[in-house]
Amino acid sequence: MDTEQIRHKLEHLGKAAFWKNFDVITTKNKSTGTSPLRRHAEKGYAARAVQMSDFFTKSVPAICKDRITEKCVEFCCEDIRSFQTVAGPGFIKLAQEVINVGATYGRLPAEQMPPDATTVSCRCQEKVTTLREAIVAEKRRCLQPM
């Protein structure tokens, strides 16, 4: 196919008007430059189509899972916690947040991560107070005569 045939096809394919601003690039032998790509595909080197899930889902390598399992065993034994603790939704949320912080800020000393027990206790009290006030306000609103 020569340059004029390609131009003619491009002009009559119903493409957007801005494509007319582009020109066909040819080499000395009047090639359009797609021969290497065609040969590559013919030899079976065509790349595997990338799936959207490739960008979002990642699996944990077995060696990492083994190390995490070992750390969970140590956690349960040293802190005298039930084995179910590491499967609970709260622990999973905590682990995910630690992973997110590590992904954002890189390797950090683990000692810097957990807050002091007093801080956790105070924050828990604040949360309980806020929720209690919201529930009381909702009950009062529901019990008011209409």
C-alpha positions in Angstrom: 0.0 0.0 0.0 1.5 3.3 -1.0 1.3 6.7 0.8 -1.6 8.0 -1.4 -3.7 4.9 -0.7 -3.1 5.3 3.0 -4.0 9.0 2.9 -7.2 8.1 0.9 -8.2 5.5 3.5 -7.5 7.9 6.4 -9.6 10.6 4.8 -12.6 8.3 4.1 -12.8 6.3 7.3 -15.0 8.7 9.1 -12.4 9.6 11.7 -12.4 12.8 13.8 -11.4 15.9 11.9 -8.2 16.4 13.9 -6.7 13.2 12.5 -6.3 15.0 9.1 -3.6 17.2 10.8 -1.4 14.1 11.0 0.7 12.8 8.1 1.9 9.3 7.1 5.5 8.7 7.9 7.4 6.6 5.3 10.9 5.3 5.1 13.2 5.2 2.1 11.6 2.0 0.8 8.1 3.6 1.1 7.2 1.5 4.1 4.8 2.8 6.6 6.9 1.5 9.5 4.6 -1.3 10.7 6.6 -4.2 9.2 8.6 -4.9 12.3 5.4 -4.9 14.4 3.7 -7.3 11.9 6.8 -9.6 11.9 6.9 -9.5 15.7 3.2 -10.5 15.9 3.6 -13.2 13.3 6.4 -14.9 15.3 4.1 -15.2 18.2 5.6 -12.5 20.4 2.4 -10.6 20.8 2.1 -9.4 24.4 -0.5 -10.8 26.7 -3.4 -8.4 27.0 -3.2 -6.6 30.3 -6.3 -7.0 32.4 -7.6 -4.2 34.7 -7.5 -6.6 37.6 -3.7 -6.8 37.1 -3.5 -3.2 38.4 -5.7 -3.7 41.4 -5.4 -7.2 42.8 -2.1 -8.5 44.1 -1.5 -11.7 45.9 0.9 -12.1 48.8 3.9 -14.3 47.9 4.0 -17.6 49.9 7.3 -16.7 51.6 5.8 -13.4 52.8 2.6 -15.2 54.0 4.8 -17.7 56.0 6.7 -14.8 57.7 3.5 -13.1 58.5 2.1 -16.3 60.0 5.2 -16.6 62.1 4.8 -13.1 63.4 1.1 -13.8 64.2 2.1 -16.8 66.2 4.7 -14.8 68.1 2.1 -12.0 68.7 -0.5 -14.4 70.1 2.0 -16.2 72.3 3.9 -13.2 73.6 0.8 -11.1 74.3 -1.4 -14.0 75.3 -4.1 -13.3 72.7 -6.5 -15.7 71.1 -5.6 -17.0 67.7 -8.9 -15.5 66.4 -7.6 -12.0 67.2 -5.5 -12.0 64.0 -8.5 -12.9 61.9 -10.8 -10.2 63.4 -12.0 -7.3 61.3 -10.4 -4.8 63.7 -7.0 -6.4 63.4 -7.4 -6.6 59.6 -8.2 -2.8 59.5 -5.1 -2.1 61.7 -2.9 -4.2 59.5 -4.2 -2.5 56.3 -3.5 0.9 57.8 0.0 -0.1 58.8 0.6 -1.3 55.2 -0.8 2.0 53.8 1.5 4.0 56.0 4.5 1.9 54.9 3.5 2.2 51.3 3.3 6.0 51.6 6.3 6.7 53.8 8.6 3.7 53.3 10.2 1.6 55.9 9.6 3.0 59.4 10.6 1.6 62.8 7.6 -0.4 64.2 8.1 1.2 67.5 6.9 4.6 66.0 3.6 3.1 64.8 1.4 2.2 67.8 0.2 5.0 70.0 0.5 4.8 73.8 -2.1 2.8 75.6 -3.3 5.9 77.4 -3.9 7.7 74.1 -5.9 4.7 72.8 -8.0 4.7 76.0 -8.7 8.5 75.9 -9.6 8.3 72.2 -11.9 5.4 72.9 -13.6 7.4 75.7 -14.1 10.4 73.3 -15.6 8.1 70.6 -18.0 6.5 73.1 -19.1 10.0 74.4 -19.7 11.3 70.9 -21.7 8.2 69.9 -23.7 8.3 73.2 -24.6 12.0 72.6 -25.7 11.2 69.0 -27.9 8.3 70.2 -29.5 10.3 73.0 -30.2 13.2 70.5 -31.8 10.7 68.1 -33.9 9.1 70.9 -35.2 12.5 72.0 -36.0 13.4 68.4 -38.0 10.1 68.0 -39.8 10.5 71.3 -41.0 14.1 70.7 -44.7 14.3 70.0 -45.5 15.2 66.5 
